[in-house]
Amino acid sequence: MQQRLPAPQKHTDRYLNTLTNWAFFAALCLGLFPGCSSSPDKPTPANDPVYTLIFLDKTRSVDVNKAFVNRKYQQMVDEVIEQNIRQKGDKLEVYFIHENTSKARALNITVRSEMEDVSAASPTDREAAETEFKLLLTREKAQIRQRVLQQLMAQNTGSSNRETDIWASLPVIAKANESGAAVKVYYLSDMIESVKGTGRRDFQVKPPKDNAQADEWAKADAEQLKRYTIGSPAITMVLPFEPNASVRENNPAVTQYWQTLFAELGAGVVEEQ
């Protein structure tokens, strides 16, 4: 049987319709939807810089030589550096928590590794530049990690280890907020505020008895501490307590106090680990 071919005119019409559809789609991509374009020369917007603050408790109540505490805090340092050290301009500062916290800056680092402009580079040159940047950043991260761990293990045998002034970290956070960067705060501490004097809290002598009292105290304290504009930082409290710690050792009402206080002051996220 002889095969019947489609009429020439119909074949031409289908071809023209296909071209028309593709042309219309291309016009939409290039005109109405510029995001459809996959031009490799278009630079990718840089990520916002990160300002990292690590507060290390250097009072008598926290012993980083204990195996559990040492392992937990070293792991946290590794995670913080891996997540927050990403590009030139990222900052990391370490402060000691004791009776003079706001004046106890132990480390101040600004990332120097920089990714060169590859917007007009060939794919081969772009890949080479990315590889070089990753290598430089990896080396810098290792150096930063070493310096932070040195501060983690530093001992405080002076008289400043008798009081724990966590409130004094707030002006430090407020100053970081002025930079315009995304601020991330990490407390490697038992969070036992312990400052003697009128209008201060000493949780070693008188901790909140329950969550309700913790909330009441935190809201009252927030009224006088709102003079510090901390912005909306992400705050993580890394407690030195093992999972089987008693309520007497790891008082949940103390953590509740800080959760409420930071929230009242405007913190974006408050986590406990």
DRENMIPA-271492 format. One record per residue: x, y, z of N, C-alpha, C in turn. Coordinates in nm, 2 decimals, decimal comma. Example, Ala and Ser with C-alpha at 12.3 -4.5 7.8 and 13.67 -1.06 7.14 Angstrom:
DRENMIPA-271492
{lumpa {1,32 -0,57 0,78} {1,23 -0,45 0,78} {1,32 -0,33 0,78}}
{lumpa {1,28 -0,22 0,71} {1,37 -0,11 0,71} {1,29 0,00 0,79}}
END
This chain:
DRENMIPA-271492
{lumpa {0,08 -0,12 0,00} {0,00 0,00 0,00} {0,09 0,12 0,00}}
{lumpa {0,05 0,22 -0,08} {0,13 0,34 -0,09} {0,10 0,44 0,02}}
{lumpa {0,21 0,49 0,09} {0,19 0,57 0,21} {0,15 0,71 0,16}}
{lumpa {0,05 0,77 0,23} {0,00 0,90 0,19} {0,07 1,01 0,27}}
{lumpa {0,13 1,10 0,21} {0,20 1,21 0,27} {0,11 1,33 0,30}}
{lumpa {0,13 1,41 0,41} {0,05 1,52 0,44} {0,06 1,63 0,33}}
{lumpa {-0,04 1,70 0,32} {-0,04 1,81 0,22} {0,07 1,91 0,25}}
{lumpa {0,15 1,96 0,15} {0,26 2,05 0,17} {0,22 2,17 0,25}}
{lumpa {0,10 2,23 0,22} {0,06 2,35 0,29} {0,04 2,33 0,44}}
{lumpa {-0,02 2,21 0,48} {-0,04 2,18 0,62} {0,09 2,17 0,69}}
{lumpa {0,19 2,10 0,62} {0,32 2,08 0,68} {0,39 2,22 0,71}}
{lumpa {0,38 2,31 0,62} {0,43 2,44 0,63} {0,37 2,52 0,74}}
{lumpa {0,23 2,51 0,75} {0,16 2,58 0,86} {0,21 2,53 1,00}}
{lumpa {0,23 2,40 1,01} {0,27 2,35 1,14} {0,41 2,40 1,18}}
{lumpa {0,50 2,40 1,08} {0,63 2,45 1,10} {0,63 2,60 1,14}}
{lumpa {0,55 2,68 1,07} {0,54 2,82 1,11} {0,48 2,84 1,25}}
{lumpa {0,38 2,76 1,28} {0,32 2,77 1,41} {0,42 2,74 1,52}}
{lumpa {0,51 2,64 1,50} {0,61 2,60 1,60} {0,71 2,71 1,62}}
{lumpa {0,75 2,77 1,50} {0,85 2,89 1,51} {0,79 3,00 1,59}}
{lumpa {0,66 3,03 1,56} {0,59 3,14 1,62} {0,58 3,12 1,78}}
{lumpa {0,55 2,99 1,82} {0,54 2,96 1,96} {0,68 2,98 2,03}}
{lumpa {0,78 2,93 1,97} {0,92 2,95 2,02} {0,96 3,10 2,03}}
{lumpa {0,93 3,17 1,93} {0,96 3,32 1,93} {0,89 3,39 2,04}}
{lumpa {0,76 3,35 2,06} {0,68 3,42 2,17} {0,74 3,38 2,30}}
{lumpa {0,78 3,26 2,32} {0,84 3,22 2,45} {0,97 3,29 2,48}}
{lumpa {1,05 3,30 2,37} {1,18 3,37 2,38} {1,16 3,52 2,42}}
{lumpa {1,05 3,58 2,36} {1,02 3,72 2,39} {0,98 3,74 2,54}}
{lumpa {0,90 3,64 2,58} {0,86 3,65 2,72} {0,98 3,64 2,82}}
{lumpa {1,07 3,55 2,79} {1,19 3,53 2,88} {1,28 3,65 2,88}}
{lumpa {1,30 3,71 2,76} {1,40 3,82 2,75} {1,34 3,95 2,79}}
{lumpa {1,21 3,96 2,77} {1,14 4,09 2,80} {1,07 4,09 2,93}}
{lumpa {0,96 4,02 2,94} {0,88 4,02 3,06} {0,95 3,95 3,18}}
{lumpa {1,02 3,85 3,15} {1,08 3,77 3,26} {1,23 3,76 3,24}}
{lumpa {1,31 3,86 3,28} {1,45 3,86 3,26} {1,52 3,75 3,33}}
{lumpa {1,46 3,70 3,44} {1,52 3,59 3,51} {1,53 3,46 3,43}}
{lumpa {1,46 3,45 3,32} {1,47 3,33 3,24} {1,61 3,32 3,17}}
{lumpa {1,68 3,44 3,16} {1,81 3,44 3,09} {1,91 3,37 3,17}}
{lumpa {1,99 3,29 3,11} {2,09 3,21 3,18} {2,23 3,26 3,14}}
{lumpa {2,25 3,39 3,12} {2,38 3,44 3,08} {2,48 3,42 3,19}}
{lumpa {2,59 3,35 3,16} {2,69 3,32 3,27} {2,77 3,45 3,31}}
{lumpa {2,76 3,56 3,23} {2,83 3,68 3,27} {2,76 3,76 3,37}}
{lumpa {2,64 3,73 3,40} {2,57 3,81 3,50} {2,62 3,78 3,64}}
{lumpa {2,67 3,88 3,71} {2,73 3,85 3,85} {2,62 3,81 3,95}}
{lumpa {2,66 3,72 4,04} {2,56 3,67 4,14} {2,58 3,77 4,26}}
{lumpa {2,47 3,82 4,31} {2,47 3,92 4,42} {2,55 3,86 4,54}}
{lumpa {2,63 3,93 4,60} {2,71 3,88 4,72} {2,62 3,87 4,84}}
{lumpa {2,65 3,77 4,92} {2,57 3,75 5,05} {2,60 3,86 5,14}}
{lumpa {2,51 3,89 5,23} {2,53 3,99 5,33} {2,64 3,94 5,43}}
{lumpa {2,72 4,03 5,48} {2,83 3,99 5,57} {2,77 3,95 5,70}}
{lumpa {2,84 3,86 5,77} {2,80 3,81 5,90} {2,89 3,86 6,01}}
{lumpa {2,83 3,91 6,12} {2,91 3,96 6,23} {2,89 3,86 6,35}}
{lumpa {2,99 3,78 6,38} {2,97 3,68 6,48} {3,03 3,72 6,61}}
{lumpa {2,96 3,70 6,72} {3,00 3,73 6,85} {3,00 3,60 6,93}}
{lumpa {3,11 3,56 6,99} {3,12 3,45 7,08} {3,16 3,49 7,22}}
{lumpa {3,07 3,46 7,31} {3,10 3,50 7,45} {3,14 3,37 7,53}}
{lumpa {3,26 3,37 7,58} {3,31 3,25 7,65} {3,31 3,28 7,80}}
{lumpa {3,24 3,19 7,87} {3,23 3,21 8,02} {3,36 3,17 8,08}}
{lumpa {3,42 3,27 8,15} {3,55 3,25 8,22} {3,53 3,27 8,37}}
{lumpa {3,43 3,22 8,42} {3,40 3,22 8,57} {3,42 3,08 8,63}}
{lumpa {3,42 3,08 8,76} {3,45 2,95 8,83} {3,34 2,84 8,80}}
{lumpa {3,22 2,88 8,76} {3,12 2,78 8,74} {3,12 2,70 8,61}}
{lumpa {3,21 2,74 8,52} {3,23 2,67 8,39} {3,37 2,62 8,38}}
{lumpa {3,38 2,49 8,36} {3,51 2,42 8,35} {3,53 2,36 8,21}}
{lumpa {3,60 2,43 8,12} {3,62 2,37 7,99} {3,71 2,26 7,98}}
{lumpa {3,77 2,22 8,09} {3,86 2,10 8,09} {3,78 1,97 8,11}}
{lumpa {3,66 1,98 8,15} {3,57 1,86 8,15} {3,55 1,81 8,01}}
{lumpa {3,56 1,68 8,00} {3,56 1,62 7,87} {3,43 1,66 7,79}}
{lumpa {3,32 1,65 7,85} {3,19 1,68 7,79} {3,18 1,82 7,74}}
{lumpa {3,22 1,91 7,83} {3,22 2,06 7,80} {3,31 2,09 7,69}}
{lumpa {3,43 2,03 7,70} {3,54 2,06 7,60} {3,49 2,01 7,46}}
{lumpa {3,44 1,89 7,46} {3,40 1,84 7,33} {3,28 1,92 7,27}}
{lumpa {3,18 1,95 7,35} {3,07 2,03 7,31} {3,10 2,17 7,26}}
{lumpa {3,19 2,23 7,33} {3,23 2,37 7,29} {3,32 2,37 7,17}}
{lumpa {3,41 2,28 7,16} {3,49 2,27 7,04} {3,41 2,24 6,91}}
{lumpa {3,31 2,15 6,93} {3,22 2,13 6,81} {3,14 2,25 6,77}}
{lumpa {3,10 2,33 6,87} {3,02 2,45 6,84} {3,11 2,55 6,77}}
{lumpa {3,24 2,56 6,81} {3,33 2,65 6,75} {3,35 2,61 6,60}}
{lumpa {3,36 2,48 6,58} {3,38 2,44 6,44} {3,26 2,47 6,36}}
{lumpa {3,14 2,45 6,41} {3,01 2,48 6,34} {3,00 2,63 6,31}}
{lumpa {3,03 2,71 6,41} {3,02 2,86 6,39} {3,11 2,91 6,28}}
{lumpa {3,23 2,86 6,28} {3,33 2,90 6,18} {3,29 2,85 6,04}}
{lumpa {3,24 2,73 6,03} {3,20 2,67 5,90} {3,08 2,75 5,84}}
{lumpa {2,99 2,78 5,93} {2,87 2,85 5,88} {2,88 3,00 5,86}}
{lumpa {2,96 3,07 5,94} {2,96 3,21 5,93} {3,08 3,28 5,87}}
{lumpa {3,19 3,20 5,85} {3,30 3,25 5,78} {3,30 3,21 5,63}}
{lumpa {3,25 3,30 5,55} {3,22 3,26 5,41} {3,28 3,36 5,30}}
{lumpa {3,32 3,48 5,34} {3,36 3,58 5,24} {3,44 3,69 5,31}}
{lumpa {3,50 3,77 5,23} {3,57 3,89 5,27} {3,47 3,98 5,34}}
{lumpa {3,51 4,03 5,46} {3,43 4,13 5,53} {3,35 4,06 5,65}}
{lumpa {3,34 3,93 5,65} {3,28 3,87 5,77} {3,36 3,89 5,89}}
{lumpa {3,30 3,92 6,00} {3,37 3,95 6,12} {3,34 3,85 6,23}}
{lumpa {3,44 3,83 6,32} {3,43 3,74 6,43} {3,50 3,80 6,55}}
{lumpa {3,43 3,81 6,66} {3,49 3,87 6,78} {3,46 3,77 6,90}}
{lumpa {3,56 3,76 6,99} {3,54 3,67 7,11} {3,55 3,76 7,23}}
{lumpa {3,46 3,75 7,32} {3,46 3,82 7,45} {3,46 3,72 7,56}}
{lumpa {3,53 3,75 7,67} {3,52 3,67 7,79} {3,40 3,72 7,88}}
{lumpa {3,33 3,63 7,93} {3,22 3,66 8,03} {3,28 3,65 8,17}}
{lumpa {3,28 3,76 8,24} {3,32 3,76 8,38} {3,27 3,89 8,44}}
{lumpa {3,33 3,95 8,54} {3,27 4,07 8,60} {3,29 4,19 8,52}}
{lumpa {3,37 4,19 8,41} {3,40 4,30 8,33} {3,38 4,26 8,18}}
{lumpa {3,27 4,20 8,15} {3,25 4,14 8,02} {3,26 4,24 7,90}}
{lumpa {3,20 4,36 7,91} {3,20 4,45 7,80} {3,34 4,50 7,76}}
{lumpa {3,44 4,49 7,85} {3,57 4,53 7,82} {3,67 4,41 7,80}}
{lumpa {3,61 4,30 7,78} {3,69 4,17 7,78} {3,70 4,11 7,64}}
{lumpa {3,72 4,20 7,54} {3,74 4,14 7,40} {3,87 4,07 7,39}}
{lumpa {3,87 3,95 7,35} {3,99 3,87 7,35} {4,04 3,84 7,20}}
{lumpa {3,94 3,86 7,11} {3,98 3,83 6,97} {3,89 3,92 6,88}}
{lumpa {3,95 3,97 6,77} {3,88 4,05 6,67} {3,94 4,02 6,53}}
{lumpa {3,86 3,96 6,45} {3,90 3,91 6,32} {3,81 3,95 6,21}}
{lumpa {3,86 4,00 6,10} {3,79 4,03 5,98} {3,84 3,94 5,87}}
{lumpa {3,75 3,87 5,80} {3,80 3,78 5,69} {3,86 3,85 5,58}}
{lumpa {3,97 3,81 5,53} {4,04 3,87 5,42} {4,03 3,80 5,29}}
{lumpa {4,00 3,67 5,29} {3,99 3,59 5,16} {3,88 3,65 5,07}}
{lumpa {3,92 3,67 4,95} {3,83 3,74 4,86} {3,82 3,67 4,72}}
{lumpa {3,70 3,65 4,68} {3,67 3,60 4,55} {3,68 3,70 4,44}}
{lumpa {3,77 3,68 4,34} {3,79 3,79 4,24} {3,67 3,79 4,15}}
{lumpa {3,66 3,91 4,08} {3,54 3,93 3,99} {3,56 3,84 3,87}}
{lumpa {3,46 3,75 3,85} {3,47 3,66 3,73} {3,35 3,68 3,64}}
{lumpa {3,29 3,79 3,65} {3,17 3,82 3,56} {3,20 3,81 3,42}}
{lumpa {3,33 3,85 3,38} {3,36 3,85 3,24} {3,46 3,73 3,20}}
{lumpa {3,48 3,64 3,30} {3,58 3,54 3,28} {3,52 3,42 3,20}}
{lumpa {3,61 3,34 3,14} {3,57 3,22 3,07} {3,54 3,11 3,18}}
{lumpa {3,46 3,01 3,14} {3,43 2,90 3,24} {3,55 2,84 3,31}}
{lumpa {3,66 2,83 3,23} {3,78 2,77 3,29} {3,84 2,86 3,39}}
{lumpa {3,85 2,99 3,36} {3,91 3,09 3,45} {3,82 3,10 3,57}}
{lumpa {3,69 3,10 3,55} {3,60 3,11 3,66} {3,62 2,99 3,76}}
{lumpa {3,63 2,87 3,71} {3,65 2,76 3,79} {3,78 2,77 3,87}}
{lumpa {3,88 2,81 3,80} {4,02 2,83 3,87} {4,01 2,93 3,98}}
{lumpa {3,94 3,04 3,96} {3,92 3,14 4,06} {3,85 3,09 4,18}}
{lumpa {3,74 3,02 4,15} {3,66 2,96 4,26} {3,74 2,86 4,35}}
{lumpa {3,82 2,78 4,28} {3,91 2,68 4,35} {4,01 2,76 4,44}}
{lumpa {4,07 2,86 4,38} {4,17 2,94 4,46} {4,11 3,00 4,58}}
{lumpa {3,99 3,06 4,56} {3,92 3,12 4,67} {3,88 3,02 4,78}}
{lumpa {3,84 2,91 4,74} {3,80 2,80 4,84} {3,93 2,76 4,92}}
{lumpa {4,04 2,75 4,85} {4,16 2,71 4,92} {4,20 2,82 5,02}}
{lumpa {4,20 2,94 4,98} {4,24 3,05 5,07} {4,15 3,06 5,19}}
{lumpa {4,01 3,04 5,16} {3,92 3,05 5,27} {3,93 2,93 5,37}}
{lumpa {3,96 2,82 5,32} {3,99 2,70 5,40} {4,10 2,72 5,50}}
{lumpa {4,21 2,78 5,44} {4,33 2,81 5,52} {4,30 2,91 5,63}}
{lumpa {4,22 3,02 5,59} {4,19 3,12 5,69} {4,10 3,07 5,80}}
{lumpa {4,00 2,98 5,76} {3,91 2,92 5,86} {4,00 2,84 5,96}}
{lumpa {4,09 2,77 5,91} {4,18 2,69 6,00} {4,25 2,78 6,10}}
{lumpa {4,30 2,89 6,05} {4,37 2,98 6,14} {4,28 3,04 6,25}}
{lumpa {4,16 3,08 6,20} {4,06 3,14 6,29} {4,02 3,04 6,40}}
{lumpa {4,00 2,91 6,35} {3,96 2,81 6,45} {4,07 2,79 6,56}}
{lumpa {4,19 2,79 6,52} {4,30 2,77 6,61} {4,30 2,89 6,71}}
{lumpa {4,28 3,01 6,67} {4,29 3,12 6,76} {4,17 3,13 6,85}}
{lumpa {4,05 3,09 6,80} {3,93 3,08 6,89} {3,95 2,97 7,00}}
{lumpa {4,00 2,86 6,96} {4,02 2,75 7,05} {4,13 2,78 7,16}}
{lumpa {4,22 2,86 7,12} {4,32 2,91 7,22} {4,25 2,99 7,33}}
{lumpa {4,16 3,08 7,29} {4,08 3,16 7,38} {3,99 3,07 7,46}}
{lumpa {3,93 2,97 7,40} {3,84 2,88 7,47} {3,91 2,81 7,59}}
{lumpa {4,04 2,77 7,57} {4,11 2,70 7,67} {4,18 2,79 7,77}}
{lumpa {4,18 2,92 7,74} {4,25 3,02 7,83} {4,19 3,01 7,97}}
{lumpa {4,27 3,01 8,07} {4,22 3,01 8,21} {4,22 3,15 8,27}}
{lumpa {4,12 3,17 8,36} {4,10 3,30 8,43} {4,11 3,27 8,58}}
{lumpa {4,23 3,29 8,63} {4,25 3,27 8,77} {4,25 3,40 8,85}}
{lumpa {4,21 3,51 8,79} {4,21 3,64 8,86} {4,07 3,65 8,93}}
{lumpa {4,06 3,76 9,00} {3,94 3,79 9,08} {3,82 3,81 9,00}}
{lumpa {3,84 3,84 8,87} {3,72 3,87 8,78} {3,64 3,74 8,76}}
{lumpa {3,68 3,63 8,80} {3,61 3,50 8,78} {3,50 3,48 8,88}}
{lumpa {3,48 3,58 8,97} {3,39 3,56 9,08} {3,25 3,61 9,05}}
{lumpa {3,23 3,69 8,94} {3,10 3,74 8,90} {3,08 3,71 8,75}}
{lumpa {2,95 3,69 8,72} {2,92 3,66 8,58} {2,82 3,77 8,53}}
{lumpa {2,87 3,86 8,45} {2,79 3,98 8,40} {2,75 3,96 8,26}}
{lumpa {2,64 3,89 8,24} {2,60 3,86 8,10} {2,52 3,98 8,05}}
{lumpa {2,46 4,06 8,14} {2,40 4,19 8,09} {2,49 4,27 8,01}}
{lumpa {2,62 4,27 8,05} {2,72 4,35 7,99} {2,75 4,31 7,85}}
{lumpa {2,70 4,20 7,80} {2,72 4,16 7,66} {2,62 4,24 7,57}}
{lumpa {2,52 4,30 7,63} {2,42 4,37 7,55} {2,48 4,50 7,47}}
{lumpa {2,56 4,58 7,54} {2,62 4,69 7,46} {2,71 4,64 7,35}}
{lumpa {2,77 4,53 7,37} {2,86 4,47 7,27} {2,77 4,43 7,15}}
{lumpa {2,66 4,37 7,17} {2,57 4,33 7,06} {2,52 4,45 6,99}}
{lumpa {2,48 4,56 7,07} {2,43 4,68 7,01} {2,53 4,75 6,92}}
{lumpa {2,66 4,74 6,96} {2,76 4,80 6,87} {2,77 4,72 6,74}}
{lumpa {2,77 4,59 6,75} {2,77 4,50 6,63} {2,65 4,53 6,54}}
{lumpa {2,54 4,56 6,60} {2,42 4,59 6,52} {2,43 4,71 6,44}}
{lumpa {2,51 4,81 6,48} {2,54 4,93 6,41} {2,61 4,91 6,28}}
{lumpa {2,68 4,79 6,26} {2,75 4,76 6,14} {2,66 4,74 6,02}}
{lumpa {2,54 4,70 6,05} {2,45 4,67 5,94} {2,46 4,52 5,89}}
{lumpa {2,55 4,45 5,95} {2,57 4,31 5,91} {2,46 4,22 5,98}}
{lumpa {2,45 4,10 5,94} {2,37 4,00 6,01} {2,44 3,96 6,13}}
{lumpa {2,39 3,98 6,25} {2,46 3,95 6,38} {2,41 3,82 6,43}}
{lumpa {2,51 3,74 6,46} {2,49 3,61 6,52} {2,57 3,60 6,65}}
{lumpa {2,50 3,56 6,76} {2,56 3,56 6,90} {2,56 3,43 6,96}}
{lumpa {2,67 3,39 7,02} {2,68 3,25 7,08} {2,73 3,27 7,22}}
{lumpa {2,66 3,22 7,32} {2,70 3,22 7,46} {2,74 3,08 7,49}}
{lumpa {2,87 3,06 7,52} {2,92 2,93 7,57} {2,93 2,95 7,72}}
{lumpa {2,82 2,93 7,79} {2,81 2,97 7,92} {2,70 2,89 7,99}}
{lumpa {2,70 2,89 8,13} {2,59 2,83 8,20} {2,48 2,93 8,22}}
{lumpa {2,50 3,06 8,18} {2,40 3,16 8,18} {2,35 3,20 8,32}}
{lumpa {2,44 3,17 8,42} {2,40 3,20 8,56} {2,45 3,34 8,59}}
{lumpa {2,37 3,44 8,56} {2,40 3,58 8,59} {2,42 3,59 8,74}}
{lumpa {2,53 3,65 8,78} {2,57 3,66 8,92} {2,65 3,79 8,94}}
{lumpa {2,57 3,90 8,97} {2,63 4,03 8,99} {2,57 4,08 9,12}}
{lumpa {2,65 4,12 9,21} {2,60 4,18 9,34} {2,57 4,33 9,32}}
{lumpa {2,48 4,37 9,40} {2,45 4,52 9,39} {2,30 4,54 9,37}}
{lumpa {2,25 4,66 9,39} {2,11 4,70 9,38} {2,07 4,69 9,23}}
{lumpa {1,96 4,63 9,21} {1,91 4,63 9,07} {1,97 4,53 8,98}}
{lumpa {2,05 4,44 9,04} {2,11 4,33 8,96} {2,06 4,19 9,00}}
{lumpa {2,09 4,09 8,92} {2,04 3,96 8,94} {2,16 3,87 8,99}}
{lumpa {2,14 3,79 9,09} {2,24 3,69 9,13} {2,18 3,56 9,14}}
{lumpa {2,18 3,49 9,03} {2,11 3,36 9,02} {2,18 3,25 9,10}}
{lumpa {2,30 3,27 9,14} {2,37 3,18 9,24} {2,30 3,19 9,37}}
{lumpa {2,26 3,30 9,41} {2,20 3,33 9,54} {2,05 3,31 9,53}}
{lumpa {1,99 3,37 9,43} {1,84 3,36 9,42} {1,80 3,35 9,27}}
{lumpa {1,79 3,22 9,22} {1,75 3,20 9,09} {1,59 3,21 9,08}}
{lumpa {1,54 3,23 8,96} {1,39 3,23 8,95} {1,34 3,09 8,99}}
{lumpa {1,23 3,09 9,06} {1,17 2,96 9,12} {1,10 2,88 9,01}}
{lumpa {1,04 2,95 8,91} {0,97 2,88 8,80} {0,97 2,97 8,68}}
{lumpa {0,91 2,92 8,57} {0,90 2,99 8,45} {0,82 3,12 8,46}}
{lumpa {0,72 3,12 8,54} {0,64 3,24 8,56} {0,72 3,35 8,62}}
{lumpa {0,80 3,32 8,72} {0,88 3,42 8,79} {0,99 3,47 8,69}}
{lumpa {1,04 3,37 8,62} {1,15 3,41 8,52} {1,10 3,51 8,42}}
{lumpa {0,98 3,48 8,37} {0,92 3,58 8,27} {0,89 3,72 8,33}}
{lumpa {0,85 3,72 8,46} {0,82 3,84 8,53} {0,95 3,92 8,55}}
{lumpa {1,06 3,85 8,59} {1,18 3,92 8,61} {1,24 3,97 8,48}}
{lumpa {1,23 3,89 8,38} {1,29 3,93 8,25} {1,22 4,05 8,19}}
{lumpa {1,09 4,05 8,20} {1,02 4,17 8,14} {1,05 4,30 8,22}}
{lumpa {1,06 4,28 8,35} {1,10 4,40 8,43} {1,24 4,45 8,40}}
{lumpa {1,33 4,36 8,39} {1,47 4,39 8,36} {1,48 4,45 8,22}}
{lumpa {1,40 4,40 8,12} {1,40 4,45 7,99} {1,37 4,60 7,98}}
{lumpa {1,29 4,65 8,07} {1,26 4,79 8,06} {1,38 4,88 8,08}}
{lumpa {1,47 4,84 8,17} {1,59 4,92 8,18} {1,70 4,89 8,08}}
{lumpa {1,69 4,77 8,02} {1,80 4,73 7,93} {1,76 4,76 7,78}}
{lumpa {1,64 4,81 7,76} {1,61 4,85 7,62} {1,68 4,97 7,57}}
{lumpa {1,76 5,03 7,66} {1,85 5,14 7,61} {1,96 5,09 7,51}}
{lumpa {1,98 4,96 7,51} {2,07 4,90 7,42} {1,99 4,85 7,30}}
{lumpa {2,02 4,91 7,18} {1,95 4,87 7,06} {2,02 4,75 7,00}}
{lumpa {1,98 4,63 7,03} {2,05 4,51 6,98} {2,01 4,46 6,84}}
{lumpa {1,90 4,53 6,79} {1,85 4,48 6,66} {1,78 4,35 6,67}}
{lumpa {1,79 4,26 6,57} {1,73 4,13 6,58} {1,83 4,02 6,55}}
{lumpa {1,93 4,01 6,64} {2,03 3,90 6,62} {1,97 3,76 6,64}}
{lumpa {2,04 3,67 6,59} {2,02 3,53 6,62} {2,11 3,49 6,74}}
{lumpa {2,05 3,44 6,85} {2,12 3,41 6,97} {2,11 3,26 7,00}}
{lumpa {2,23 3,21 7,03} {2,23 3,07 7,07} {2,30 3,05 7,20}}
{lumpa {2,24 2,99 7,30} {2,30 2,96 7,43} {2,34 2,82 7,43}}
{lumpa {2,47 2,80 7,44} {2,53 2,67 7,44} {2,57 2,63 7,59}}
{lumpa {2,49 2,56 7,65} {2,50 2,53 7,80} {2,60 2,41 7,82}}
{lumpa {2,68 2,42 7,93} {2,78 2,31 7,96} {2,72 2,19 8,03}}
{lumpa {2,60 2,17 8,03} {2,54 2,06 8,11} {2,51 1,94 8,03}}
{lumpa {2,54 1,82 8,09} {2,52 1,70 8,03} {2,37 1,67 8,03}}
{lumpa {2,32 1,58 7,94} {2,18 1,55 7,93} {2,11 1,50 8,06}}
{lumpa {2,19 1,44 8,15} {2,13 1,38 8,27} {2,15 1,48 8,39}}
{lumpa {2,18 1,60 8,36} {2,21 1,70 8,47} {2,07 1,72 8,55}}
{lumpa {2,08 1,75 8,68} {1,97 1,77 8,76} {1,91 1,91 8,74}}
{lumpa {1,79 1,93 8,78} {1,72 2,06 8,78} {1,80 2,16 8,86}}
{lumpa {1,86 2,11 8,97} {1,94 2,20 9,06} {2,06 2,26 8,98}}
{lumpa {2,12 2,17 8,90} {2,24 2,21 8,82} {2,20 2,29 8,70}}
{lumpa {2,10 2,24 8,62} {2,06 2,30 8,50} {1,91 2,35 8,52}}
{lumpa {1,90 2,46 8,58} {1,76 2,52 8,61} {1,69 2,57 8,49}}
{lumpa {1,59 2,50 8,44} {1,52 2,55 8,32} {1,46 2,69 8,33}}
{lumpa {1,43 2,74 8,46} {1,38 2,87 8,47} {1,48 2,98 8,44}}
{lumpa {1,61 2,94 8,46} {1,71 3,04 8,42} {1,72 3,06 8,27}}
{lumpa {1,71 2,95 8,20} {1,71 2,96 8,05} {1,58 3,03 8,01}}
{lumpa {1,47 3,01 8,07} {1,35 3,08 8,04} {1,36 3,23 8,06}}
{lumpa {1,43 3,27 8,16} {1,46 3,41 8,19} {1,53 3,47 8,06}}
{lumpa {1,63 3,41 8,01} {1,71 3,46 7,90} {1,63 3,46 7,77}}
{lumpa {1,55 3,35 7,75} {1,46 3,34 7,64} {1,37 3,46 7,63}}
{lumpa {1,31 3,49 7,74} {1,21 3,60 7,75} {1,28 3,74 7,74}}
{lumpa {1,40 3,76 7,81} {1,47 3,88 7,81} {1,51 3,92 7,66}}
{lumpa {1,58 3,82 7,60} {1,63 3,85 7,46} {1,51 3,88 7,37}}
{lumpa {1,40 3,81 7,38} {1,28 3,83 7,30} {1,23 3,97 7,32}}
{lumpa {1,22 4,01 7,45} {1,17 4,14 7,48} {1,26 4,25 7,42}}
{lumpa {1,39 4,22 7,41} {1,48 4,32 7,35} {1,49 4,32 7,20}}
{lumpa {1,42 4,23 7,14} {1,41 4,23 6,99} {1,48 4,12 6,92}}
{lumpa {1,54 4,03 6,99} {1,62 3,92 6,92} {1,53 3,84 6,82}}
{lumpa {1,58 3,81 6,71} {1,51 3,74 6,61} {1,48 3,59 6,64}}
{lumpa {1,59 3,52 6,68} {1,58 3,38 6,71} {1,66 3,36 6,84}}
{lumpa {1,61 3,28 6,93} {1,68 3,25 7,05} {1,67 3,10 7,07}}
{lumpa {1,79 3,03 7,07} {1,80 2,89 7,08} {1,88 2,84 7,19}}
{lumpa {1,85 2,72 7,24} {1,93 2,66 7,35} {1,99 2,53 7,30}}
{lumpa {2,12 2,51 7,33} {2,18 2,38 7,29} {2,25 2,32 7,41}}
END
